[in-house]
Amino acid sequence: MENERLDLDLWMNQELIKRQNRLKSQMWAMFSELGNTLASHPLVRHHPNSKGVKLSQGNNLVGYPYHVLDLIRDFDPKNGLNIRVLNWFGHGFYLIVYLGAGRIANLPLDYLNQKLKYSTADDPFDYPGMILEKLYTNPKSFEITPVGLQTWFKAIEANHSKEEMRTRIANSTIKILDILNRSVV
């Protein structure tokens, strides 16, 4: 370990660092625009425990930077509801739906299971488990009432056009918000 080489060529590659930072800034701006667009959806505005829209970022989700856009932000294990858009650098864009176990009876499971994957990870925020280890299924029904926050997710195909990508994410999110608005409010 003492003689381990440092990759100083990478560390000093200003063009690569500028390019990555520029991309992060573009993604951050796109998520900010998305948040402003989606904040006006009736489910986001009228959910009784909604804390509104929040944009956050980090630099180390299994070694990769990420951005998160949360809508509603009610993470109550019994009756919570949140829609999350995750931009995980090197892995992709994901739409994630969190629902408290008490909301399962009101869900359109057929629709969710056709469009989304149901996470079987022990932790509802275990993105490496859900995405990398493929800890998911498509349940036809819940024979035993689940306990705690339940998670569904799907990948959103990336596109080089910022506007096309923003539209793709917004449309996917609005479809889910519309379905949930009819079933869980």
C-alpha positions as CSV (number, residue, x, y, z in Angstrom):
1,M,0.0,0.0,0.0
2,E,2.9,2.4,0.7
3,N,4.3,2.1,-2.8
4,E,0.9,2.4,-4.5
5,R,1.1,4.8,-7.5
6,L,-1.0,7.9,-7.6
7,D,-2.7,8.6,-11.0
8,L,-1.3,12.1,-11.2
9,D,-2.1,12.2,-15.0
10,L,-5.8,11.9,-14.2
11,W,-5.5,14.3,-11.3
12,M,-3.9,17.0,-13.5
13,N,-6.2,16.4,-16.5
14,Q,-7.9,19.8,-16.3
15,E,-9.9,19.3,-19.5
16,L,-11.4,16.1,-18.1
17,I,-12.2,17.7,-14.8
18,K,-13.8,20.7,-16.5
19,R,-15.8,18.5,-18.8
20,Q,-17.1,16.5,-15.8
21,N,-18.0,19.6,-13.9
22,R,-19.7,21.1,-16.9
23,L,-21.8,18.0,-17.3
24,K,-22.7,18.0,-13.6
25,S,-23.8,21.7,-13.9
26,Q,-25.9,20.9,-16.9
27,M,-27.6,17.9,-15.1
28,W,-28.1,20.1,-12.0
29,A,-29.8,22.8,-14.1
30,M,-32.0,20.2,-15.8
31,F,-33.1,18.7,-12.4
32,S,-33.8,22.3,-11.2
33,E,-36.0,22.9,-14.2
34,L,-37.7,19.5,-13.7
35,G,-38.4,20.4,-10.0
36,N,-40.0,23.7,-11.0
37,T,-42.1,22.0,-13.6
38,L,-43.3,19.1,-11.4
39,A,-43.9,21.2,-8.3
40,S,-47.2,22.4,-9.8
41,H,-48.6,18.9,-10.1
42,P,-51.8,18.5,-7.9
43,L,-50.4,15.5,-6.0
44,V,-47.2,17.4,-5.1
45,R,-49.2,20.5,-4.0
46,H,-52.1,18.8,-2.2
47,H,-50.7,15.6,-0.6
48,P,-51.4,16.3,3.2
49,N,-47.9,15.7,4.4
50,S,-46.0,17.1,1.4
51,K,-42.8,18.9,2.1
52,G,-42.5,20.1,-1.5
53,V,-39.7,19.6,-3.9
54,K,-36.1,19.2,-3.0
55,L,-33.0,18.9,-5.1
56,S,-29.8,17.4,-3.6
57,Q,-26.5,16.0,-4.7
58,G,-23.6,13.9,-3.5
59,N,-20.2,12.7,-4.6
60,N,-20.0,9.1,-3.4
61,L,-22.8,6.7,-4.1
62,V,-20.5,3.6,-4.4
63,G,-17.8,6.0,-5.7
64,Y,-20.0,7.9,-8.2
65,P,-21.6,11.4,-8.0
66,Y,-25.3,11.7,-8.0
67,H,-28.3,14.1,-8.1
68,V,-31.6,13.5,-6.5
69,L,-34.9,15.3,-7.2
70,D,-37.6,14.5,-4.5
71,L,-41.2,15.4,-5.0
72,I,-43.6,15.3,-1.9
73,R,-40.9,13.9,0.5
74,D,-43.2,12.0,2.9
75,F,-41.2,9.0,4.0
76,D,-43.6,7.8,6.7
77,P,-43.3,3.9,6.7
78,K,-47.0,3.5,7.1
79,N,-48.6,6.1,4.8
80,G,-45.7,7.9,3.1
81,L,-45.4,8.9,-0.5
82,N,-42.5,10.2,-2.5
83,I,-41.4,10.3,-6.1
84,R,-37.6,10.4,-6.6
85,V,-35.6,11.0,-9.7
86,L,-32.0,9.7,-9.4
87,N,-29.2,10.7,-11.7
88,W,-26.4,8.3,-10.8
89,F,-23.3,9.1,-12.8
90,G,-22.0,6.1,-14.6
91,H,-25.2,4.1,-14.0
92,G,-28.2,6.1,-15.4
93,F,-31.4,7.9,-14.6
94,Y,-34.0,6.2,-12.4
95,L,-37.6,7.1,-11.4
96,I,-38.2,5.7,-7.9
97,V,-41.6,5.5,-6.1
98,Y,-41.8,5.2,-2.3
99,L,-45.1,4.2,-0.7
100,G,-45.9,3.5,2.9
101,A,-47.1,-0.1,3.5
102,G,-50.6,1.2,4.4
103,R,-51.1,2.6,0.9
104,I,-50.5,-0.7,-0.9
105,A,-54.2,-1.7,-0.8
106,N,-55.1,1.4,-2.9
107,L,-52.4,0.8,-5.5
108,P,-52.9,0.1,-9.2
109,L,-50.5,-2.9,-8.9
110,D,-51.1,-4.0,-12.5
111,Y,-49.9,-0.7,-13.8
112,L,-47.0,-0.4,-11.5
113,N,-45.8,-3.9,-12.2
114,Q,-46.0,-3.4,-15.9
115,K,-44.0,-0.2,-15.8
116,L,-41.8,-0.5,-12.7
117,K,-39.8,-3.0,-10.8
118,Y,-40.6,-3.7,-7.1
119,S,-37.5,-3.6,-4.9
120,T,-36.8,-6.6,-2.7
121,A,-33.8,-4.9,-1.1
122,D,-34.0,-4.7,2.7
123,D,-33.4,-1.0,2.7
124,P,-35.7,1.2,0.5
125,F,-32.7,3.4,-0.3
126,D,-30.3,0.6,-1.3
127,Y,-29.7,1.7,-4.9
128,P,-26.7,-0.5,-5.4
129,G,-28.8,-3.5,-4.3
130,M,-31.8,-2.5,-6.5
131,I,-29.9,-1.5,-9.6
132,L,-26.5,-3.3,-9.5
133,E,-27.5,-6.5,-7.7
134,K,-31.0,-6.6,-9.3
135,L,-32.9,-7.0,-6.1
136,Y,-36.3,-6.7,-7.5
137,T,-39.4,-8.6,-8.7
138,N,-42.9,-7.9,-10.1
139,P,-45.4,-9.1,-7.5
140,K,-48.9,-9.9,-8.8
141,S,-50.3,-9.2,-5.3
142,F,-49.2,-8.9,-1.7
143,E,-50.4,-12.0,0.1
144,I,-48.8,-10.8,3.3
145,T,-49.3,-7.1,4.0
146,P,-45.9,-5.5,3.6
147,V,-44.3,-3.5,6.5
148,G,-42.5,-0.2,6.1
149,L,-41.7,1.9,3.1
150,Q,-42.1,0.0,-0.2
151,T,-40.1,0.9,-3.3
152,W,-40.8,0.6,-7.1
153,F,-38.3,1.9,-9.7
154,K,-37.5,2.0,-13.4
155,A,-34.6,3.2,-15.5
156,I,-35.2,6.1,-17.8
157,E,-33.2,5.9,-21.1
158,A,-30.7,8.7,-21.4
159,N,-30.5,11.0,-24.4
160,H,-27.8,13.4,-25.5
161,S,-30.3,16.3,-25.9
162,K,-30.9,18.1,-22.6
163,E,-34.4,19.1,-23.6
164,E,-35.3,15.6,-24.8
165,M,-33.9,14.1,-21.6
166,R,-35.8,16.6,-19.4
167,T,-39.0,15.9,-21.4
168,R,-38.5,12.1,-21.1
169,I,-38.0,12.3,-17.3
170,A,-40.9,14.8,-16.9
171,N,-43.3,12.6,-18.9
172,S,-42.4,9.4,-17.0
173,T,-42.8,11.2,-13.7
174,I,-46.1,12.9,-14.6
175,K,-47.6,9.5,-15.7
176,I,-46.8,8.0,-12.3
177,L,-48.0,11.1,-10.4
178,D,-51.3,11.0,-12.3
179,I,-51.8,7.3,-11.6
180,L,-51.0,7.8,-7.9
181,N,-53.1,10.9,-7.7
182,R,-56.2,8.8,-8.6
183,S,-55.3,6.1,-6.2
184,V,-53.6,7.3,-3.0
185,V,-54.7,10.8,-2.1
